[in-house]
Amino acid sequence: MSRNIISSTLKALRKEHRLTQVDLAMKSGVGLNFVRELEQGKTTVRMDKVAQVFDLFGYELVPQKKVK
């Protein structure tokens, strides 16, 4: 997943499940600032925490070959 896909997917999932950023942070066990930065597409985030947030929705991060 590229950064933009991660950001947009997370935001869409959060809204689909009617969660605020605060709710998402609490339920996934990460900080509110992390959720905000992740949704804004910050380029330097911890992948273990990204995986932890997506796990809440039943998603996992996997390596994928770039599509050109």
N, C-alpha and C positions, 0 to 999 in steps of 0.2 A: 504494500500500500504506500502510495506516495503521501507526503505530508498533507497536501490539500484533500486527498481522499480520506485520510484519517480524520482530519478536522471536520470535514463536512459530514462524514458518516457518524462520528460521535455526536455531533450536534443534532443530527436528524434522529438518531436513536434516543437521545435524551428527551427530545421533544415528543417523540412518538410514545414514550413511556411516561410522559407528563411529569418529568423530574426537573427541578431547578438545578442550577450548578451546585448549590449547597447540598441538595439531596444526593446528587450523583457523587460528590466528594465523600459524603458520609457513608453511603451504601457501598462504595467501592474501596474505601479505606485509604484514600489519598487526600491531599490537601486541596482546598478550594483554589488557591493560586495555580496549582498544577492543572486542574480542570480548565481554568480560564486560559492559561497559556496553551494548553493542548488544543482547545477549540479555536484559538487565534492563529494556530499554525506555527508556533514557536519551533525553531529548527533544532534546538538542543533540549531534548526531553529524555528522560530515562525510559528505555524500552520496557523494562520490567514493570514499571508503573503504567505504561500505556496498555500493556497486556492485561494488567490487573483491572483496569477500568473496562476494557472490552469484554473481559471474562464475565462481568456482571450481566451482559446481554447475550452471552453464549457465543461470542466471537473469539477468534484467535488470530494472532499475527503469524504469517508464514512467509518465508522468502519466496519471491516470485521473480522470474526473469522479466526484464523490462520489455515493454512493447514499444516498438519503434514506428 
